[in-house]
Amino acid sequence: MNKIKVALIGLFSLIYGTQAQTIRFEGKEFEISHVNAAVVRLNGEEVLRLERDLENYPIERGVDEPTFVKLTDLDLENGTVEVKVLSRLLPGAPAFARGFIGLAFRISPDNSAYESIYIRPTNGRAEDQIRRNHSVQYYAYPDYKFDRLRKDFPEMFETYADMGLDEWITMRIEFRDKSARLYLNDQEQPALLVKEMLGASTRGSIGLWVEVGTEGFFKELRIN
């Protein structure tokens, strides 16, 4: 094989190897970031299934990471996003797994910064009150993950909410300027108030997010 052919093969491999994988669901296209994603049937309806890709993005990379599918061609500063989520624990999930599932928003084009609110369904009905108090979590990637927030701003970015595994939970996040509100299951009052978000991104896309140990399902995504 001559040098020109070798160079061309290397160029094509570089180009196609760096292209992001995508998946379509509910008429929308999503870019896949460090998760395994598939459209499956659950209880007779079509849903999107996600789990963190631990083979290529192991736990050693950390938690509260950009492990989501992100809507393509969306650049939103303020708005409302709503989705139904259902969480299960994967076989062999680590002891610290809590069914982590939620939403990311204002995701930068290269996924280097975003805001997120997620839930820990196993904590919602735990017999330990401290665990219950950690049912809902806000974080800002990359600098303000849950462990730093819990240390530097105790009780400010977490709260309790009634929830459990293997049940559909409606999450609605309203975000404007530096504030965000999370509503669960169409409740009139928000479950979490974030008065001063800490992220570096001011606009961007929306993502459906899971973490270690979670088999997550999503449906009925709506954005205003």
C-alpha positions as CSV (number, residue, x, y, z in Angstrom):
1,M,0.0,0.0,0.0
2,N,1.5,3.4,-1.0
3,K,2.0,6.3,1.3
4,I,-0.9,8.3,-0.2
5,K,-3.4,5.5,0.6
6,V,-2.1,5.1,4.1
7,A,-2.5,8.8,4.7
8,L,-6.0,8.8,3.3
9,I,-7.0,5.9,5.5
10,G,-5.6,7.6,8.5
11,L,-7.5,10.8,7.7
12,F,-10.8,9.0,7.2
13,S,-10.3,7.1,10.5
14,L,-9.6,10.4,12.3
15,I,-12.7,12.1,10.8
16,Y,-15.1,9.3,11.4
17,G,-13.6,8.2,14.7
18,T,-14.3,11.6,16.2
19,Q,-17.9,11.9,15.1
20,A,-20.3,11.7,17.9
21,Q,-22.8,8.8,17.9
22,T,-26.5,9.8,17.9
23,I,-29.9,8.3,18.6
24,R,-33.4,9.3,17.7
25,F,-36.3,9.2,20.1
26,E,-39.8,10.8,20.0
27,G,-38.8,12.6,16.8
28,K,-35.7,14.2,18.4
29,E,-32.0,13.6,17.8
30,F,-29.6,13.1,20.7
31,E,-25.9,13.0,20.9
32,I,-24.6,10.2,23.1
33,S,-22.0,11.1,25.8
34,H,-20.5,8.3,27.9
35,V,-23.7,6.2,28.1
36,N,-25.2,3.1,26.4
37,A,-28.4,4.2,24.8
38,A,-31.3,2.3,23.1
39,V,-34.9,2.7,22.3
40,V,-36.8,-0.2,24.0
41,R,-40.3,-1.3,24.9
42,L,-41.2,-1.1,28.6
43,N,-44.7,-2.3,29.7
44,G,-45.9,-2.0,26.1
45,E,-44.6,1.5,25.3
46,E,-41.5,2.8,23.6
47,V,-39.0,4.5,25.9
48,L,-35.4,5.5,25.9
49,R,-33.1,3.4,28.0
50,L,-29.7,4.7,29.3
51,E,-26.9,3.4,31.5
52,R,-23.4,4.8,32.1
53,D,-20.8,3.2,29.7
54,L,-18.5,1.9,32.4
55,E,-16.4,0.0,29.9
56,N,-15.2,3.2,28.2
57,Y,-15.9,5.7,31.0
58,P,-15.1,3.8,34.3
59,I,-15.9,4.9,37.8
60,E,-12.4,6.1,38.2
61,R,-13.3,9.1,36.0
62,G,-15.5,10.3,38.9
63,V,-19.2,10.8,39.4
64,D,-21.6,13.7,38.5
65,E,-20.1,13.4,35.1
66,P,-21.4,14.2,31.5
67,T,-23.1,10.8,31.3
68,F,-26.1,11.7,29.2
69,V,-27.7,12.0,25.8
70,K,-27.9,15.6,24.6
71,L,-30.4,17.2,22.2
72,T,-28.7,18.3,19.0
73,D,-29.2,21.7,17.6
74,L,-30.5,23.3,20.8
75,D,-29.2,26.4,22.4
76,L,-31.4,27.5,25.3
77,E,-30.7,30.2,27.9
78,N,-34.0,30.2,29.9
79,G,-36.9,27.8,29.7
80,T,-38.8,24.8,31.1
81,V,-37.9,21.2,30.5
82,E,-40.2,18.3,31.5
83,V,-39.7,14.5,31.3
84,K,-40.9,11.3,32.9
85,V,-38.2,9.1,34.4
86,L,-38.1,5.6,35.8
87,S,-35.0,4.2,37.6
88,R,-33.9,0.7,38.4
89,L,-30.7,-0.6,39.9
90,L,-28.5,-2.6,37.5
91,P,-27.4,-6.1,38.6
92,G,-24.1,-5.7,40.3
93,A,-24.7,-2.0,41.1
94,P,-22.2,-0.7,43.7
95,A,-23.4,-0.3,47.3
96,F,-23.5,3.5,46.9
97,A,-25.9,3.3,43.9
98,R,-29.1,5.2,44.5
99,G,-30.8,5.0,41.1
100,F,-29.3,8.3,40.1
101,I,-31.4,9.8,37.2
102,G,-32.2,13.3,36.1
103,L,-31.7,16.2,33.7
104,A,-28.8,18.4,32.6
105,F,-29.3,21.8,31.0
106,R,-27.3,24.7,29.6
107,I,-24.9,22.1,28.3
108,S,-22.0,23.7,26.5
109,P,-21.2,22.5,22.9
110,D,-18.2,20.4,24.1
111,N,-20.0,19.2,27.3
112,S,-17.4,20.9,29.4
113,A,-19.9,22.8,31.5
114,Y,-23.6,22.4,32.4
115,E,-26.2,22.6,35.2
116,S,-28.0,19.5,36.5
117,I,-30.7,18.4,38.9
118,Y,-31.2,14.7,39.6
119,I,-32.9,12.4,42.0
120,R,-31.9,9.4,44.1
121,P,-35.1,7.3,44.2
122,T,-33.8,4.8,46.7
123,N,-33.4,7.6,49.3
124,G,-37.0,8.8,49.1
125,R,-38.4,6.1,51.4
126,A,-35.3,5.0,53.2
127,E,-35.5,4.4,57.0
128,D,-32.5,6.6,57.5
129,Q,-33.6,10.3,57.7
130,I,-30.2,11.6,56.5
131,R,-30.6,9.5,53.3
132,R,-34.1,10.9,52.9
133,N,-32.7,14.4,53.0
134,H,-30.5,13.5,50.0
135,S,-33.3,12.5,47.7
136,V,-32.9,15.5,45.3
137,Q,-29.6,17.0,44.2
138,Y,-28.4,20.0,42.2
139,Y,-24.9,20.3,40.9
140,A,-22.9,22.3,38.4
141,Y,-20.2,20.6,36.2
142,P,-17.3,20.6,36.5
143,D,-16.5,22.5,39.7
144,Y,-19.5,22.0,42.0
145,K,-20.3,18.3,42.3
146,F,-22.4,16.9,45.1
147,D,-19.5,16.2,47.4
148,R,-18.2,19.8,47.3
149,L,-21.7,21.3,47.6
150,R,-22.5,19.0,50.6
151,K,-19.3,20.2,52.3
152,D,-19.3,23.9,51.4
153,F,-23.0,24.6,51.3
154,P,-24.7,22.0,53.6
155,E,-28.4,21.5,53.0
156,M,-28.6,24.2,50.3
157,F,-28.6,22.2,47.2
158,E,-30.3,18.9,48.4
159,T,-33.7,18.1,49.8
160,Y,-36.2,15.3,50.5
161,A,-39.0,14.2,48.2
162,D,-41.2,11.1,48.2
163,M,-40.2,8.8,45.4
164,G,-39.1,5.2,44.7
165,L,-37.5,2.9,42.2
166,D,-39.4,1.4,39.3
167,E,-42.0,4.0,39.2
168,W,-42.6,6.9,36.7
169,I,-41.7,10.2,38.1
170,T,-42.4,13.5,36.3
171,M,-39.5,16.0,36.6
172,R,-40.0,19.6,35.5
173,I,-37.2,22.1,35.8
174,E,-37.9,25.8,35.3
175,F,-34.7,27.8,34.9
176,R,-34.2,31.5,34.4
177,D,-31.0,33.6,34.8
178,K,-29.3,32.2,37.9
179,S,-32.3,30.4,39.5
180,A,-33.9,27.0,38.9
181,R,-36.9,25.2,40.4
182,L,-37.7,21.5,40.3
183,Y,-41.2,20.3,40.4
184,L,-42.0,16.6,40.9
185,N,-45.1,14.7,39.8
186,D,-47.1,17.9,38.8
187,Q,-47.0,19.2,42.4
188,E,-48.0,22.8,42.7
189,Q,-45.0,23.7,44.9
190,P,-41.4,23.1,43.9
191,A,-39.4,20.3,45.5
192,L,-36.1,22.2,45.2
193,L,-35.3,25.9,44.9
194,V,-31.9,26.9,43.6
195,K,-31.6,30.6,44.0
196,E,-28.0,31.0,42.8
197,M,-26.8,28.4,40.3
198,L,-23.0,28.0,40.2
199,G,-22.3,26.8,36.7
200,A,-20.1,28.5,34.2
201,S,-22.5,28.0,31.2
202,T,-25.2,30.5,30.6
203,R,-26.9,28.7,27.7
204,G,-26.8,25.4,25.9
205,S,-28.6,22.2,25.3
206,I,-30.7,19.7,27.3
207,G,-29.6,16.3,28.4
208,L,-31.1,13.1,29.8
209,W,-28.7,12.0,32.6
210,V,-27.9,8.8,34.5
211,E,-25.0,7.7,36.8
212,V,-23.3,4.6,38.1
213,G,-25.6,1.6,38.9
214,T,-28.7,3.1,37.2
215,E,-30.8,1.5,34.5
216,G,-32.7,4.6,33.5
217,F,-35.8,5.1,31.3
218,F,-37.2,8.3,29.8
219,K,-40.3,9.3,27.9
220,E,-42.4,12.4,27.0
221,L,-39.7,15.0,26.9
222,R,-41.1,18.5,26.5
223,I,-39.2,21.8,26.2
224,N,-40.5,25.3,26.3
